[in-house]
Amino acid sequence: MLAQTPQDSFKLVLITVVGQAFTAAGYVLEESPSHQAAGLFRFAKPFDGGLYGYIEFQLLAYQETEWSSGMPSRFRVTLTRTDHPNPAARSQHPQFVRRDLSVLVVKDFGVAIVPNAPYWWPFDNVDRLGKALAEAGHLVIGFGMPWLSGDLVPPAP
């Protein structure tokens, strides 16, 4: 029997912690084995006017080996609104936006809920991963989703 990869474990906890709320908001986890094997987990939602909203979790998984320094694994969250079905493509659309979730919350909205921006949520066990995903998920729901849909705009500087 094959052991579960760090990416498989992350996906399971991700779905458990934020899956239901994201699905209720209309976001669907894209099934892309090659992206997920590389640590990229993307939720997508079509918007009016041919736009798409994307919430991407990028995992950097560190496993304990004789060469590793005990680094915790970590993830970050990137938000994109674009007219392309591939959020990595740069768009010329006037409503195109791409922002790191922590930068959006800390710098754009002025809510210092994480230590710095940009920020990678660290974890070294399943319990800490669940708590980190819950924190990031709350920020996505409270700030990220309404920002992607255009319903929430940061205050003017």
LOLUM-341487 format. One record per atom (N, C-alpha, C, O): residue number from 1; atom name; x, y, z. Coordinates in Angstrom, 2 decimals. Example, Ala and Ser with C-alpha at 12.3 -4.5 7.8 and 13.67 -1.06 7.14 Angstrom:
BEGIN
> resi; name; xx; yy; zz
> 1; N; 13.19; -5.69; 7.80
> 1; CA; 12.30; -4.50; 7.80
> 1; C; 13.20; -3.30; 7.80
> 1; O; 14.24; -3.32; 8.46
> 2; N; 12.85; -2.25; 7.08
> 2; CA; 13.67; -1.06; 7.14
> 2; C; 12.90; 0.03; 7.87
> 2; O; 13.41; 1.14; 8.04
This chain:
BEGIN
> resi; name; xx; yy; zz
> 1; N; 0.84; -1.19; 0.00
> 1; CA; 0.00; 0.00; 0.00
> 1; C; 0.89; 1.25; 0.00
> 1; O; 1.88; 1.31; 0.73
> 2; N; 0.52; 2.23; -0.81
> 2; CA; 1.29; 3.46; -0.90
> 2; C; 0.97; 4.38; 0.27
> 2; O; -0.18; 4.48; 0.70
> 3; N; 1.99; 5.03; 0.78
> 3; CA; 1.79; 5.99; 1.86
> 3; C; 1.16; 7.26; 1.30
> 3; O; 1.35; 7.59; 0.13
> 4; N; 0.42; 7.95; 2.14
> 4; CA; -0.21; 9.19; 1.73
> 4; C; 0.85; 10.28; 1.61
> 4; O; 1.69; 10.44; 2.50
> 5; N; 0.82; 11.03; 0.51
> 5; CA; 1.78; 12.11; 0.31
> 5; C; 1.38; 13.32; 1.16
> 5; O; 0.24; 13.41; 1.60
> 6; N; 2.32; 14.25; 1.39
> 6; CA; 1.95; 15.48; 2.08
> 6; C; 0.85; 16.26; 1.33
> 6; O; 0.01; 16.90; 1.96
> 7; N; 0.87; 16.19; 0.00
> 7; CA; -0.14; 16.87; -0.80
> 7; C; -1.52; 16.23; -0.58
> 7; O; -2.53; 16.93; -0.49
> 8; N; -1.56; 14.90; -0.50
> 8; CA; -2.83; 14.21; -0.24
> 8; C; -3.38; 14.57; 1.13
> 8; O; -4.57; 14.81; 1.29
> 9; N; -2.50; 14.62; 2.12
> 9; CA; -2.92; 14.98; 3.48
> 9; C; -3.43; 16.42; 3.51
> 9; O; -4.47; 16.69; 4.12
> 10; N; -2.72; 17.33; 2.86
> 10; CA; -3.13; 18.73; 2.82
> 10; C; -4.51; 18.85; 2.18
> 10; O; -5.38; 19.54; 2.70
> 11; N; -4.72; 18.17; 1.05
> 11; CA; -6.00; 18.23; 0.35
> 11; C; -7.13; 17.74; 1.23
> 11; O; -8.20; 18.35; 1.27
> 12; N; -6.91; 16.66; 1.94
> 12; CA; -7.94; 16.11; 2.82
> 12; C; -8.33; 17.11; 3.91
> 12; O; -9.52; 17.31; 4.17
> 13; N; -7.34; 17.72; 4.55
> 13; CA; -7.62; 18.68; 5.61
> 13; C; -8.22; 19.96; 5.01
> 13; O; -9.13; 20.54; 5.60
> 14; N; -7.74; 20.40; 3.86
> 14; CA; -8.28; 21.57; 3.18
> 14; C; -9.78; 21.39; 2.92
> 14; O; -10.58; 22.27; 3.23
> 15; N; -10.14; 20.26; 2.35
> 15; CA; -11.55; 19.99; 2.04
> 15; C; -12.37; 19.91; 3.32
> 15; O; -13.49; 20.41; 3.38
> 16; N; -11.81; 19.28; 4.34
> 16; CA; -12.52; 19.14; 5.61
> 16; C; -12.77; 20.50; 6.26
> 16; O; -13.86; 20.74; 6.79
> 17; N; -11.78; 21.38; 6.23
> 17; CA; -11.87; 22.66; 6.94
> 17; C; -12.64; 23.72; 6.15
> 17; O; -13.50; 24.39; 6.72
> 18; N; -12.35; 23.90; 4.87
> 18; CA; -12.98; 24.99; 4.12
> 18; C; -13.89; 24.53; 2.99
> 18; O; -14.63; 25.34; 2.43
> 19; N; -13.86; 23.27; 2.66
> 19; CA; -14.60; 22.78; 1.49
> 19; C; -16.07; 23.11; 1.48
> 19; O; -16.59; 23.60; 0.47
> 20; N; -16.75; 22.86; 2.58
> 20; CA; -18.19; 23.08; 2.62
> 20; C; -18.54; 24.56; 2.48
> 20; O; -19.46; 24.92; 1.74
> 21; N; -17.82; 25.42; 3.17
> 21; CA; -18.09; 26.87; 3.10
> 21; C; -17.78; 27.41; 1.70
> 21; O; -18.54; 28.21; 1.17
> 22; N; -16.67; 26.96; 1.11
> 22; CA; -16.32; 27.43; -0.23
> 22; C; -17.35; 26.95; -1.25
> 22; O; -17.74; 27.71; -2.14
> 23; N; -17.79; 25.70; -1.13
> 23; CA; -18.80; 25.15; -2.03
> 23; C; -20.10; 25.93; -1.90
> 23; O; -20.75; 26.23; -2.90
> 24; N; -20.50; 26.26; -0.67
> 24; CA; -21.73; 27.03; -0.45
> 24; C; -21.63; 28.41; -1.10
> 24; O; -22.65; 28.97; -1.51
> 25; N; -20.43; 28.94; -1.21
> 25; CA; -20.23; 30.25; -1.84
> 25; C; -20.06; 30.13; -3.36
> 25; O; -19.86; 31.14; -4.04
> 26; N; -20.15; 28.91; -3.89
> 26; CA; -20.07; 28.72; -5.34
> 26; C; -18.69; 28.38; -5.88
> 26; O; -18.52; 28.29; -7.10
> 27; N; -17.71; 28.20; -5.01
> 27; CA; -16.36; 27.85; -5.44
> 27; C; -16.19; 26.33; -5.45
> 27; O; -16.63; 25.64; -4.53
> 28; N; -15.56; 25.83; -6.50
> 28; CA; -15.36; 24.39; -6.66
> 28; C; -13.87; 24.11; -6.73
> 28; O; -13.13; 24.80; -7.44
> 29; N; -13.43; 23.09; -6.01
> 29; CA; -12.03; 22.68; -6.08
> 29; C; -11.78; 22.02; -7.42
> 29; O; -12.41; 21.01; -7.75
> 30; N; -10.87; 22.58; -8.20
> 30; CA; -10.52; 21.99; -9.49
> 30; C; -9.74; 20.71; -9.27
> 30; O; -8.81; 20.66; -8.47
> 31; N; -10.13; 19.67; -9.99
> 31; CA; -9.40; 18.41; -9.91
> 31; C; -8.30; 18.43; -10.95
> 31; O; -8.55; 18.20; -12.14
> 32; N; -7.10; 18.69; -10.51
> 32; CA; -5.94; 18.74; -11.39
> 32; C; -4.81; 17.97; -10.70
> 32; O; -4.05; 18.56; -9.94
> 33; N; -4.70; 16.68; -10.96
> 33; CA; -3.69; 15.87; -10.28
> 33; C; -2.27; 16.42; -10.42
> 33; O; -1.48; 16.35; -9.47
> 34; N; -1.92; 16.97; -11.59
> 34; CA; -0.56; 17.47; -11.76
> 34; C; -0.33; 18.71; -10.91
> 34; O; 0.73; 18.84; -10.29
> 35; N; -1.30; 19.63; -10.86
> 35; CA; -1.15; 20.81; -10.01
> 35; C; -1.11; 20.42; -8.54
> 35; O; -0.27; 20.92; -7.79
> 36; N; -2.00; 19.52; -8.14
> 36; CA; -2.07; 19.13; -6.74
> 36; C; -0.82; 18.36; -6.31
> 36; O; -0.37; 18.50; -5.18
> 37; N; -0.25; 17.56; -7.21
> 37; CA; 1.00; 16.87; -6.88
> 37; C; 2.13; 17.86; -6.64
> 37; O; 3.06; 17.59; -5.89
> 38; N; 2.03; 19.03; -7.30
> 38; CA; 3.03; 20.08; -7.12
> 38; C; 2.67; 21.01; -5.96
> 38; O; 3.42; 21.95; -5.67
> 39; N; 1.54; 20.76; -5.29
> 39; CA; 1.15; 21.54; -4.12
> 39; C; 0.24; 22.71; -4.40
> 39; O; 0.11; 23.59; -3.55
> 40; N; -0.41; 22.75; -5.58
> 40; CA; -1.31; 23.85; -5.92
> 40; C; -2.76; 23.35; -5.90
> 40; O; -3.12; 22.43; -6.65
> 41; N; -3.57; 23.95; -5.05
> 41; CA; -4.97; 23.57; -4.90
> 41; C; -5.81; 24.80; -5.21
> 41; O; -5.72; 25.82; -4.52
> 42; N; -6.62; 24.71; -6.26
> 42; CA; -7.31; 25.88; -6.81
> 42; C; -8.83; 25.69; -6.74
> 42; O; -9.38; 24.71; -7.24
> 43; N; -9.49; 26.67; -6.09
> 43; CA; -10.94; 26.75; -6.10
> 43; C; -11.32; 27.79; -7.14
> 43; O; -10.69; 28.85; -7.23
> 44; N; -12.36; 27.51; -7.94
> 44; CA; -12.76; 28.42; -9.01
> 44; C; -14.26; 28.67; -8.96
> 44; O; -15.05; 27.82; -8.54
> 45; N; -14.63; 29.87; -9.42
> 45; CA; -16.04; 30.25; -9.52
> 45; C; -16.21; 31.16; -10.72
> 45; O; -15.46; 32.12; -10.88
> 46; N; -17.19; 30.85; -11.59
> 46; CA; -17.45; 31.78; -12.70
> 46; C; -18.24; 32.98; -12.18
> 46; O; -19.14; 32.83; -11.35
> 47; N; -17.91; 34.16; -12.68
> 47; CA; -18.62; 35.40; -12.38
> 47; C; -19.33; 35.87; -13.65
> 47; O; -19.09; 35.35; -14.74
> 48; N; -20.19; 36.85; -13.48
> 48; CA; -20.85; 37.47; -14.64
> 48; C; -19.80; 38.15; -15.52
> 48; O; -18.72; 38.50; -15.06
> 49; N; -20.14; 38.33; -16.77
> 49; CA; -19.28; 39.05; -17.70
> 49; C; -18.07; 38.26; -18.16
> 49; O; -17.09; 38.85; -18.62
> 50; N; -18.12; 36.93; -18.05
> 50; CA; -17.00; 36.11; -18.52
> 50; C; -15.78; 36.12; -17.62
> 50; O; -14.69; 35.75; -18.05
> 51; N; -15.96; 36.53; -16.37
> 51; CA; -14.84; 36.54; -15.42
> 51; C; -14.88; 35.30; -14.54
> 51; O; -15.92; 34.65; -14.39
> 52; N; -13.73; 35.00; -13.95
> 52; CA; -13.60; 33.88; -13.03
> 52; C; -12.93; 34.38; -11.75
> 52; O; -12.08; 35.27; -11.79
> 53; N; -13.32; 33.80; -10.64
> 53; CA; -12.63; 34.05; -9.38
> 53; C; -11.87; 32.79; -8.99
> 53; O; -12.40; 31.68; -9.09
> 54; N; -10.64; 32.96; -8.54
> 54; CA; -9.80; 31.83; -8.13
> 54; C; -9.24; 32.07; -6.74
> 54; O; -8.81; 33.18; -6.40
> 55; N; -9.25; 31.02; -5.95
> 55; CA; -8.61; 31.02; -4.63
> 55; C; -7.62; 29.87; -4.67
> 55; O; -8.00; 28.71; -4.72
> 56; N; -6.33; 30.21; -4.64
> 56; CA; -5.29; 29.19; -4.78
> 56; C; -4.52; 29.04; -3.47
> 56; O; -4.05; 30.02; -2.89
> 57; N; -4.40; 27.81; -3.04
> 57; CA; -3.57; 27.47; -1.90
> 57; C; -2.31; 26.82; -2.44
> 57; O; -2.38; 25.80; -3.13
> 58; N; -1.16; 27.41; -2.15
> 58; CA; 0.13; 26.88; -2.60
> 58; C; 0.83; 26.27; -1.40
> 58; O; 1.15; 26.98; -0.44
> 59; N; 1.07; 24.98; -1.44
> 59; CA; 1.69; 24.24; -0.36
> 59; C; 3.18; 24.05; -0.60
> 59; O; 3.59; 23.64; -1.69
> 60; N; 3.98; 24.35; 0.40
> 60; CA; 5.39; 23.96; 0.42
> 60; C; 5.52; 22.96; 1.56
> 60; O; 5.53; 23.33; 2.73
> 61; N; 5.61; 21.70; 1.20
> 61; CA; 5.66; 20.64; 2.20
> 61; C; 7.11; 20.24; 2.46
> 61; O; 7.86; 19.92; 1.54
> 62; N; 7.47; 20.26; 3.72
> 62; CA; 8.80; 19.82; 4.13
> 62; C; 8.65; 18.53; 4.92
> 62; O; 7.87; 18.46; 5.86
> 63; N; 9.42; 17.54; 4.53
> 63; CA; 9.42; 16.28; 5.25
> 63; C; 10.74; 16.15; 5.97
> 63; O; 11.78; 16.57; 5.47
> 64; N; 10.69; 15.57; 7.13
> 64; CA; 11.89; 15.39; 7.94
> 64; C; 12.81; 14.35; 7.28
> 64; O; 12.42; 13.19; 7.09
> 65; N; 14.01; 14.78; 6.94
> 65; CA; 15.02; 13.88; 6.38
> 65; C; 16.34; 14.20; 7.08
> 65; O; 16.41; 15.12; 7.89
> 66; N; 17.35; 13.44; 6.77
> 66; CA; 18.66; 13.72; 7.37
> 66; C; 19.24; 15.04; 6.89
> 66; O; 20.16; 15.58; 7.51
> 67; N; 18.70; 15.58; 5.76
> 67; CA; 19.21; 16.84; 5.22
> 67; C; 18.35; 18.05; 5.59
> 67; O; 18.79; 19.19; 5.45
> 68; N; 17.12; 17.80; 6.05
> 68; CA; 16.25; 18.94; 6.36
> 68; C; 16.59; 19.51; 7.72
> 68; O; 17.20; 18.84; 8.56
> 69; N; 16.21; 20.74; 7.92
> 69; CA; 16.54; 21.42; 9.17
> 69; C; 15.33; 21.56; 10.09
> 69; O; 15.30; 22.46; 10.93
> 70; N; 14.36; 20.69; 9.94
> 70; CA; 13.18; 20.75; 10.78
> 70; C; 12.26; 21.90; 10.44
> 70; O; 11.50; 22.37; 11.29
> 71; N; 12.33; 22.37; 9.18
> 71; CA; 11.46; 23.47; 8.74
> 71; C; 10.00; 23.01; 8.76
> 71; O; 9.69; 21.90; 8.34
> 72; N; 9.11; 23.87; 9.25
> 72; CA; 7.69; 23.50; 9.15
> 72; C; 7.21; 23.66; 7.71
> 72; O; 7.74; 24.47; 6.95
> 73; N; 6.21; 22.88; 7.36
> 73; CA; 5.56; 23.08; 6.07
> 73; C; 4.79; 24.37; 6.14
> 73; O; 4.57; 24.91; 7.23
> 74; N; 4.38; 24.88; 4.99
> 74; CA; 3.66; 26.16; 4.97
> 74; C; 2.81; 26.26; 3.71
> 74; O; 3.02; 25.54; 2.74
> 75; N; 1.86; 27.17; 3.77
> 75; CA; 1.05; 27.45; 2.58
> 75; C; 0.74; 28.93; 2.53
> 75; O; 0.78; 29.63; 3.55
> 76; N; 0.42; 29.40; 1.34
> 76; CA; -0.04; 30.77; 1.15
> 76; C; -1.30; 30.71; 0.29
> 76; O; -1.62; 29.69; -0.31
> 77; N; -2.01; 31.83; 0.25
> 77; CA; -3.26; 31.90; -0.49
> 77; C; -3.19; 33.09; -1.45
> 77; O; -2.87; 34.21; -1.04
> 78; N; -3.50; 32.83; -2.72
> 78; CA; -3.51; 33.87; -3.74
> 78; C; -4.91; 33.97; -4.32
> 78; O; -5.55; 32.95; -4.61
> 79; N; -5.38; 35.19; -4.48
> 79; CA; -6.72; 35.46; -5.03
> 79; C; -6.55; 36.09; -6.41
> 79; O; -5.72; 36.98; -6.59
> 80; N; -7.35; 35.63; -7.37
> 80; CA; -7.28; 36.17; -8.72
> 80; C; -8.68; 36.31; -9.31
> 80; O; -9.50; 35.40; -9.19
> 81; N; -8.93; 37.45; -9.94
> 81; CA; -10.13; 37.63; -10.77
> 81; C; -9.63; 37.92; -12.17
> 81; O; -8.83; 38.84; -12.38
> 82; N; -10.09; 37.13; -13.13
> 82; CA; -9.56; 37.24; -14.49
> 82; C; -10.59; 36.78; -15.50
> 82; O; -11.60; 36.16; -15.15
> 83; N; -10.33; 37.08; -16.76
> 83; CA; -11.17; 36.59; -17.85
> 83; C; -10.57; 35.34; -18.48
> 83; O; -11.11; 34.82; -19.46
> 84; N; -9.46; 34.85; -17.94
> 84; CA; -8.81; 33.65; -18.47
> 84; C; -9.18; 32.43; -17.63
> 84; O; -9.33; 32.53; -16.41
> 85; N; -9.35; 31.28; -18.27
> 85; CA; -9.59; 30.06; -17.50
> 85; C; -8.33; 29.57; -16.76
> 85; O; -8.40; 28.66; -15.94
> 86; N; -7.19; 30.19; -17.06
> 86; CA; -5.95; 29.88; -16.36
> 86; C; -5.55; 31.13; -15.57
> 86; O; -5.15; 32.13; -16.17
> 87; N; -5.65; 31.10; -14.24
> 87; CA; -5.36; 32.30; -13.46
> 87; C; -3.90; 32.73; -13.49
> 87; O; -3.57; 33.85; -13.11
> 88; N; -3.01; 31.86; -13.94
> 88; CA; -1.60; 32.22; -14.02
> 88; C; -1.33; 33.15; -15.20
> 88; O; -0.31; 33.84; -15.24
> 89; N; -2.25; 33.16; -16.17
> 89; CA; -2.07; 34.02; -17.34
> 89; C; -2.36; 35.46; -16.96
> 89; O; -3.32; 35.76; -16.26
> 90; N; -1.51; 36.34; -17.42
> 90; CA; -1.70; 37.78; -17.16
> 90; C; -2.79; 38.29; -18.09
> 90; O; -2.75; 38.04; -19.30
> 91; N; -3.73; 38.99; -17.54
> 91; CA; -4.86; 39.48; -18.32
> 91; C; -4.76; 40.99; -18.52
> 91; O; -4.19; 41.70; -17.69
> 92; N; -5.31; 41.46; -19.61
> 92; CA; -5.42; 42.89; -19.87
> 92; C; -6.83; 43.41; -19.53
> 92; O; -7.13; 44.58; -19.74
> 93; N; -7.68; 42.52; -19.02
> 93; CA; -9.06; 42.90; -18.70
> 93; C; -9.04; 43.98; -17.62
> 93; O; -8.27; 43.89; -16.67
> 94; N; -9.89; 44.99; -17.75
> 94; CA; -9.88; 46.09; -16.77
> 94; C; -10.26; 45.66; -15.35
> 94; O; -9.95; 46.37; -14.40
> 95; N; -10.91; 44.51; -15.20
> 95; CA; -11.28; 44.04; -13.87
> 95; C; -10.34; 42.96; -13.34
> 95; O; -10.60; 42.35; -12.30
> 96; N; -9.24; 42.73; -14.05
> 96; CA; -8.25; 41.75; -13.59
> 96; C; -7.61; 42.22; -12.28
> 96; O; -7.20; 43.37; -12.16
> 97; N; -7.54; 41.31; -11.30
> 97; CA; -6.82; 41.57; -10.05
> 97; C; -6.16; 40.28; -9.60
> 97; O; -6.68; 39.19; -9.83
> 98; N; -5.02; 40.41; -8.96
> 98; CA; -4.34; 39.26; -8.33
> 98; C; -3.67; 39.79; -7.07
> 98; O; -2.96; 40.79; -7.11
> 99; N; -3.90; 39.11; -5.95
> 99; CA; -3.35; 39.60; -4.69
> 99; C; -3.16; 38.43; -3.74
> 99; O; -3.98; 37.51; -3.68
> 100; N; -2.08; 38.48; -3.01
> 100; CA; -1.85; 37.54; -1.92
> 100; C; -2.87; 37.86; -0.83
> 100; O; -3.07; 39.03; -0.50
> 101; N; -3.51; 36.86; -0.26
> 101; CA; -4.54; 37.08; 0.75
> 101; C; -4.02; 37.90; 1.93
> 101; O; -4.69; 38.83; 2.38
> 102; N; -2.84; 37.57; 2.42
> 102; CA; -2.31; 38.30; 3.57
> 102; C; -2.01; 39.76; 3.24
> 102; O; -2.20; 40.63; 4.09
> 103; N; -1.55; 40.03; 2.04
> 103; CA; -1.30; 41.41; 1.63
> 103; C; -2.62; 42.17; 1.54
> 103; O; -2.71; 43.32; 1.98
> 104; N; -3.62; 41.54; 0.97
> 104; CA; -4.94; 42.17; 0.87
> 104; C; -5.47; 42.54; 2.26
> 104; O; -5.93; 43.66; 2.47
> 105; N; -5.39; 41.61; 3.20
> 105; CA; -5.95; 41.83; 4.54
> 105; C; -5.10; 42.83; 5.32
> 105; O; -5.64; 43.80; 5.86
> 106; N; -3.79; 42.60; 5.39
> 106; CA; -2.93; 43.41; 6.25
> 106; C; -2.64; 44.79; 5.65
> 106; O; -2.80; 45.80; 6.33
> 107; N; -2.24; 44.83; 4.40
> 107; CA; -1.84; 46.11; 3.81
> 107; C; -3.02; 46.88; 3.22
> 107; O; -3.16; 48.08; 3.47
> 108; N; -3.87; 46.21; 2.45
> 108; CA; -4.95; 46.91; 1.78
> 108; C; -6.09; 47.29; 2.74
> 108; O; -6.62; 48.40; 2.68
> 109; N; -6.46; 46.34; 3.62
> 109; CA; -7.56; 46.62; 4.54
> 109; C; -7.08; 47.05; 5.93
> 109; O; -7.89; 47.47; 6.75
> 110; N; -5.78; 46.97; 6.20
> 110; CA; -5.23; 47.43; 7.47
> 110; C; -5.59; 46.60; 8.67
> 110; O; -5.65; 47.11; 9.78
> 111; N; -5.83; 45.31; 8.47
> 111; CA; -6.17; 44.41; 9.56
> 111; C; -4.96; 43.52; 9.84
> 111; O; -4.68; 42.59; 9.08
> 112; N; -4.26; 43.80; 10.91
> 112; CA; -3.01; 43.10; 11.23
> 112; C; -3.29; 41.79; 11.97
> 112; O; -2.91; 41.62; 13.13
> 113; N; -3.95; 40.87; 11.28
> 113; CA; -4.34; 39.60; 11.90
> 113; C; -3.25; 38.54; 11.77
> 113; O; -3.22; 37.57; 12.53
> 114; N; -2.35; 38.71; 10.81
> 114; CA; -1.19; 37.82; 10.67
> 114; C; 0.07; 38.66; 10.89
> 114; O; 0.02; 39.88; 10.73
> 115; N; 1.19; 38.04; 11.25
> 115; CA; 2.39; 38.79; 11.64
> 115; C; 2.98; 39.70; 10.58
> 115; O; 3.56; 40.74; 10.91
> 116; N; 2.84; 39.34; 9.31
> 116; CA; 3.40; 40.17; 8.25
> 116; C; 2.72; 39.85; 6.93
> 116; O; 1.94; 38.90; 6.82
> 117; N; 3.02; 40.66; 5.94
> 117; CA; 2.46; 40.43; 4.61
> 117; C; 3.57; 40.70; 3.61
> 117; O; 4.18; 41.76; 3.66
> 118; N; 3.85; 39.80; 2.72
> 118; CA; 3.14; 38.54; 2.51
> 118; C; 3.44; 37.54; 3.62
> 118; O; 4.46; 37.63; 4.31
> 119; N; 2.53; 36.59; 3.77
> 119; CA; 2.61; 35.64; 4.87
> 119; C; 2.35; 34.23; 4.37
> 119; O; 1.45; 34.01; 3.56
> 120; N; 3.14; 33.29; 4.85
> 120; CA; 2.93; 31.87; 4.62
> 120; C; 2.49; 31.28; 5.95
> 120; O; 3.19; 31.43; 6.95
> 121; N; 1.36; 30.61; 5.98
> 121; CA; 0.88; 29.97; 7.21
> 121; C; 1.70; 28.71; 7.47
> 121; O; 1.68; 27.77; 6.67
> 122; N; 2.45; 28.68; 8.59
> 122; CA; 3.27; 27.50; 8.89
> 122; C; 2.47; 26.44; 9.67
> 122; O; 1.50; 26.75; 10.36
> 123; N; 2.90; 25.21; 9.53
> 123; CA; 2.32; 24.11; 10.32
> 123; C; 3.30; 22.95; 10.35
> 123; O; 4.08; 22.74; 9.42
> 124; N; 3.26; 22.21; 11.45
> 124; CA; 4.14; 21.04; 11.56
> 124; C; 3.40; 19.79; 11.99
> 124; O; 4.02; 18.76; 12.25
> 125; N; 2.07; 19.87; 12.08
> 125; CA; 1.26; 18.68; 12.34
> 125; C; -0.16; 18.95; 11.85
> 125; O; -0.48; 20.07; 11.45
> 126; N; -0.99; 17.93; 11.87
> 126; CA; -2.34; 18.04; 11.33
> 126; C; -3.18; 19.04; 12.12
> 126; O; -3.97; 19.78; 11.53
> 127; N; -3.03; 19.06; 13.43
> 127; CA; -3.81; 19.99; 14.26
> 127; C; -3.48; 21.44; 13.89
> 127; O; -4.38; 22.25; 13.70
> 128; N; -2.19; 21.76; 13.77
> 128; CA; -1.79; 23.12; 13.40
> 128; C; -2.19; 23.46; 11.97
> 128; O; -2.52; 24.60; 11.66
> 129; N; -2.16; 22.46; 11.09
> 129; CA; -2.62; 22.68; 9.72
> 129; C; -4.10; 23.04; 9.73
> 129; O; -4.51; 23.99; 9.06
> 130; N; -4.90; 22.30; 10.47
> 130; CA; -6.34; 22.59; 10.54
> 130; C; -6.60; 24.00; 11.06
> 130; O; -7.45; 24.70; 10.53
> 131; N; -5.87; 24.40; 12.10
> 131; CA; -6.05; 25.75; 12.65
> 131; C; -5.61; 26.82; 11.66
> 131; O; -6.26; 27.86; 11.54
> 132; N; -4.50; 26.59; 10.97
> 132; CA; -4.01; 27.56; 9.98
> 132; C; -4.99; 27.68; 8.82
> 132; O; -5.26; 28.79; 8.35
> 133; N; -5.53; 26.55; 8.36
> 133; CA; -6.50; 26.60; 7.26
> 133; C; -7.80; 27.27; 7.71
> 133; O; -8.44; 27.97; 6.93
> 134; N; -8.18; 27.07; 8.97
> 134; CA; -9.39; 27.74; 9.48
> 134; C; -9.17; 29.25; 9.51
> 134; O; -10.06; 30.01; 9.12
> 135; N; -8.00; 29.70; 9.96
> 135; CA; -7.71; 31.13; 9.99
> 135; C; -7.72; 31.70; 8.57
> 135; O; -8.37; 32.72; 8.31
> 136; N; -6.99; 31.06; 7.66
> 136; CA; -6.95; 31.53; 6.28
> 136; C; -8.34; 31.47; 5.64
> 136; O; -8.72; 32.38; 4.90
> 137; N; -9.09; 30.41; 5.92
> 137; CA; -10.44; 30.27; 5.36
> 137; C; -11.36; 31.39; 5.81
> 137; O; -12.15; 31.91; 5.02
> 138; N; -11.27; 31.77; 7.10
> 138; CA; -12.08; 32.89; 7.59
> 138; C; -11.73; 34.18; 6.86
> 138; O; -12.61; 34.98; 6.53
> 139; N; -10.45; 34.39; 6.62
> 139; CA; -10.02; 35.59; 5.91
> 139; C; -10.47; 35.57; 4.45
> 139; O; -10.84; 36.61; 3.89
> 140; N; -10.44; 34.40; 3.84
> 140; CA; -10.92; 34.28; 2.46
> 140; C; -12.40; 34.61; 2.40
> 140; O; -12.83; 35.35; 1.52
> 141; N; -13.18; 34.07; 3.34
> 141; CA; -14.62; 34.30; 3.33
> 141; C; -14.94; 35.76; 3.69
> 141; O; -15.82; 36.37; 3.08
> 142; N; -14.25; 36.31; 4.68
> 142; CA; -14.54; 37.66; 5.13
> 142; C; -14.01; 38.76; 4.23
> 142; O; -14.65; 39.81; 4.08
> 143; N; -12.86; 38.54; 3.62
> 143; CA; -12.23; 39.57; 2.79
> 143; C; -12.08; 39.14; 1.33
> 143; O; -12.46; 39.87; 0.42
> 144; N; -11.53; 37.94; 1.12
> 144; CA; -11.17; 37.50; -0.23
> 144; C; -12.32; 37.33; -1.18
> 144; O; -12.30; 37.86; -2.29
> 145; N; -13.34; 36.59; -0.76
> 145; CA; -14.48; 36.36; -1.67
> 145; C; -15.21; 37.65; -2.01
> 145; O; -15.50; 37.89; -3.18
> 146; N; -15.53; 38.50; -1.01
> 146; CA; -16.21; 39.75; -1.39
> 146; C; -15.32; 40.68; -2.22
> 146; O; -15.83; 41.45; -3.04
> 147; N; -14.00; 40.62; -2.02
> 147; CA; -13.09; 41.43; -2.82
> 147; C; -13.07; 40.91; -4.26
> 147; O; -13.10; 41.70; -5.21
> 148; N; -13.01; 39.57; -4.42
> 148; CA; -13.01; 38.99; -5.77
> 148; C; -14.29; 39.33; -6.53
> 148; O; -14.24; 39.61; -7.73
> 149; N; -15.42; 39.31; -5.85
> 149; CA; -16.69; 39.59; -6.51
> 149; C; -16.91; 41.08; -6.75
> 149; O; -17.83; 41.46; -7.47
> 150; N; -16.06; 41.93; -6.15
> 150; CA; -16.19; 43.37; -6.32
> 150; C; -17.12; 44.01; -5.29
> 150; O; -17.41; 45.21; -5.38
> 151; N; -17.59; 43.24; -4.32
> 151; CA; -18.51; 43.75; -3.31
> 151; C; -17.79; 44.44; -2.15
> 151; O; -18.43; 45.14; -1.37
> 152; N; -16.50; 44.24; -2.03
> 152; CA; -15.72; 44.83; -0.95
> 152; C; -14.46; 45.48; -1.53
> 152; O; -13.68; 44.82; -2.22
> 153; N; -14.28; 46.73; -1.25
> 153; CA; -13.15; 47.49; -1.79
> 153; C; -12.35; 48.04; -0.62
> 153; O; -12.94; 48.59; 0.32
> 154; N; -11.02; 47.92; -0.64
> 154; CA; -10.22; 48.49; 0.44
> 154; C; -10.43; 49.99; 0.55
> 154; O; -10.72; 50.65; -0.45
> 155; N; -10.29; 50.53; 1.75
> 155; CA; -10.42; 51.98; 1.91
> 155; C; -9.32; 52.71; 1.15
> 155; O; -8.23; 52.18; 0.94
> 156; N; -9.62; 53.91; 0.73
> 156; CA; -8.62; 54.73; 0.02
> 156; C; -7.48; 55.08; 0.99
> 156; O; -7.72; 55.33; 2.17
> 157; N; -6.25; 55.09; 0.48
> 157; CA; -5.10; 55.37; 1.37
> 157; C; -5.10; 56.79; 1.89
> 157; O; -4.20; 57.17; 2.65
